[in-house]
């Protein structure tokens, strides 16, 4: 099993940060509410956690 080093994990977090910012704005523009944005951010948080935990 190959483990990721700390720089690769930080790179993955940055890679997931861009969709969080841009996607959050798009979701807010579509739904005009912060609740769907919160749900979108939580889903991204769990997805990035799964990728980093490998």
Secondary structure as GFF3:
##gff-version 3
##sequence-region A 1 54
A	DSSP	alpha_helix	6	31	.	.	.	ID=ss1
A	DSSP	alpha_helix	34	53	.	.	.	ID=ss2
###
